[in-house]
Amino acid sequence: MMKKIIDYLLSNDLAEIAKRGRKELKSIVIDSKKFRYNKDKPISNVLTKKLLTVKKANEYRSYALNKAKDASVKEKSKTY
């Protein structure tokens, strides 16, 4: 679930994965704050709390609602 929120933030340029040259570091920057983030390991508690606040924001709620509507429309079009 939290991976979806991170994907949303990265795709909408609300967050970025810190880089040094071409190498991606093990941190993510959200609202100009750095959080430890490694794709292969579990998400830290501090980052989880930040993602929960993002999840409660109206922008993310409308994004999730629109995505769910699109999925249901595709589902209905397959049945007809």
Secondary structure, DSSP 8 states (H G I E B T S, - for coil): -HHHHHHHHHHTTSEEEEEETTEEEEEEEETTEEEE--TTS---HHHHHHHHHHHHSHHHHHHHHHHHHHHHHHHHHHH-
